[in-house]
């Protein structure tokens, strides 16, 4: 059983390595690759320094989120709904990581879930603020939905970006999906807790 699991891990590592090599060869997406490794590195460092003792499944969640959020970032330009799917699912997965820490406290389950929810919403809001200032400083077009392909964003003949969703509308939608994803976690966790308690 362990051998079969290791085969899957090796396959994923090889696949990611080939993708990274392709990106370096084509000289694209360097920032996403760097952010991927920095995210995993800081997560591991925080785990050790604060003695959180995350399990393998938590690292798997982080690698999943970092892969689809950072390594596969060209997909943001290719599929207009890709970003929205991530903004719904990532808060749910993020809540799992946060709840693992909060669950070690002696608080009651409702307080733990409220703390998990508010922490996740704070992180989501902070990330949107960071996106705003990065756009203001470097014009990265992180806020808003624009038409594009694997190479980059598409422009009209006059040089304007083809806008599908304005930055403000995109931000509000992302925050709303983040709240929804976090609420799904809270409700599902509360439901599981109540059913286990009855048993």
C-alpha positions in Angstrom: 0.0 0.0 0.0 2.8 2.4 0.9 4.6 1.5 -2.3 1.6 2.4 -4.4 1.3 5.7 -2.5 4.9 6.5 -3.1 4.5 5.8 -6.9 1.8 8.5 -6.9 4.0 11.0 -5.1 7.0 10.3 -7.5 4.7 10.7 -10.5 3.5 14.1 -9.2 7.1 15.2 -8.4 8.3 14.2 -11.9 5.3 15.9 -13.5 5.9 19.1 -11.6 9.6 19.0 -12.4 9.0 18.7 -16.1 6.5 21.6 -16.0 9.0 23.8 -14.2 11.7 22.9 -16.7 9.4 23.8 -19.5 8.7 27.1 -17.9 12.4 27.9 -17.5 13.1 26.8 -21.1 10.3 29.1 -22.4 11.3 31.8 -20.0 7.7 32.2 -18.7 6.1 32.3 -15.4 9.3 32.6 -13.3 7.5 34.6 -10.6 4.9 31.8 -10.1 7.6 29.1 -9.8 9.5 31.2 -7.3 6.3 31.9 -5.3 5.5 28.2 -5.3 8.8 27.2 -3.6 8.8 30.2 -1.3 5.2 29.3 -0.1 6.2 25.7 0.6 9.4 26.8 2.3 7.8 29.4 4.6 5.0 26.9 5.4 7.5 24.3 6.5 9.5 26.9 8.4 6.5 28.1 10.2 5.5 24.5 11.0 8.8 23.8 12.6 9.4 27.2 14.4 5.9 27.3 15.9 5.8 23.5 16.5 2.4 23.1 14.8 3.2 19.5 13.6 1.2 19.5 10.4 0.5 16.1 9.0 1.2 14.8 5.5 -2.3 15.6 4.4 -1.9 19.2 5.4 1.3 19.5 3.3 -0.6 17.8 0.4 -3.3 20.5 0.7 -0.7 23.2 0.6 1.1 21.7 -2.4 -2.3 21.3 -4.2 -3.2 25.0 -3.5 0.3 26.2 -4.5 0.3 24.1 -7.7 -3.1 25.3 -9.0 -2.8 28.8 -7.6 0.9 29.6 -8.5 2.4 27.1 -10.9 -0.7 26.9 -13.1 -1.3 30.6 -13.1 -1.3 30.9 -16.9 -4.7 29.2 -16.7 -6.1 32.4 -15.2 -5.8 33.9 -18.7 -7.1 30.9 -20.6 -10.3 30.1 -18.6 -12.3 33.0 -17.2 -13.9 30.8 -14.5 -10.6 29.3 -13.3 -10.0 32.1 -10.8 -13.5 31.9 -9.4 -13.2 28.1 -8.8 -10.0 28.7 -6.8 -11.6 31.5 -4.8 -14.4 29.1 -3.7 -12.3 26.0 -3.0 -9.1 27.5 -1.5 -10.8 29.2 1.5 -12.4 25.8 2.3 -9.0 24.1 2.1 -7.3 27.0 4.0 -9.9 26.6 6.8 -8.7 23.0 7.2 -5.1 24.2 7.9 -6.3 27.0 10.2 -8.7 24.7 12.1 -5.9 22.2 12.8 -4.1 24.9 14.8 -7.3 26.3 16.5 -8.5 22.8 17.4 -5.6 22.4 19.8 -7.0 25.1 22.1 -9.5 24.4 24.9 -12.2 26.5 23.3 -15.7 25.1 22.5 -16.4 24.0 18.9 -18.4 27.0 18.0 -15.7 29.5 19.1 -13.1 27.4 17.2 -15.1 27.6 14.1 -15.8 31.3 14.4 -12.1 31.9 15.0 -11.2 29.8 11.9 -13.8 31.6 9.8 -12.7 35.1 10.8 -9.0 34.2 10.3 -9.7 33.0 6.8 -11.7 36.0 5.9 -9.0 38.3 7.2 -6.4 36.4 5.0 -8.7 36.7 2.0 -9.2 40.4 2.5 -5.5 41.0 3.1 -4.7 39.2 -0.2 -7.1 41.4 -2.1 -5.5 44.5 -0.6 -2.0 43.2 -1.6 -3.3 42.6 -5.2 -4.6 46.1 -5.3 -1.3 47.7 -4.3 0.7 45.4 -6.6 -1.6 46.6 -9.5 -1.1 50.2 -8.5 2.7 49.9 -8.2 3.5 47.4 -11.0 0.4 47.3 -13.2 0.2 43.5 -13.0 -3.5 43.3 -13.7 -4.1 41.0 -10.8 -7.6 42.5 -10.1 -10.1 42.1 -12.9 -10.8 39.4 -15.4 -9.2 39.8 -18.8 -9.3 37.7 -22.0 -6.0 35.9 -22.7 -4.1 32.8 -23.6 -1.1 30.8 -22.3 1.3 33.5 -23.4 -0.5 36.5 -21.9 -3.4 38.9 -21.9 -5.1 39.9 -25.2 -5.5 43.5 -26.4 -7.7 45.3 -28.9 -6.2 47.0 -32.0 -5.9 50.2 -29.9 -3.8 48.5 -27.3 -6.6 48.2 -24.6 -6.9 45.0 -22.6 -10.1 43.0 -23.4 -11.9 43.2 -20.0 -14.4 40.6 -19.0 -14.9 41.7 -15.4 -13.9 45.0 -13.9 -11.4 45.1 -11.0 -14.0 46.2 -8.5 -16.6 43.6 -9.6 -13.8 40.9 -9.6 -12.7 41.8 -6.1 -16.3 41.7 -4.7 -17.0 38.4 -6.4 -13.7 36.9 -5.1 -14.5 38.1 -1.5 -18.0 36.7 -1.7 -16.8 33.3 -3.0 -14.2 33.3 -0.2 -16.9 33.9 2.4 -19.0 31.1 0.8 -16.1 28.6 0.8 -15.3 29.4 4.4 -19.0 29.0 5.4 -19.2 25.7 3.7 -16.3 24.5 5.9 -17.9 25.8 9.1 -21.3 24.3 8.4 -19.9 20.9 7.3 -17.6 20.8 10.4 -20.4 21.7 12.7 -22.6 19.1 11.1 -19.9 16.4 11.5 -19.3 17.4 15.1 -23.0 17.2 16.0 -23.4 13.8 14.3 -20.4 12.4 16.1 -21.6 13.7 19.4 -25.0 12.0 18.9 -23.2 8.7 18.1 
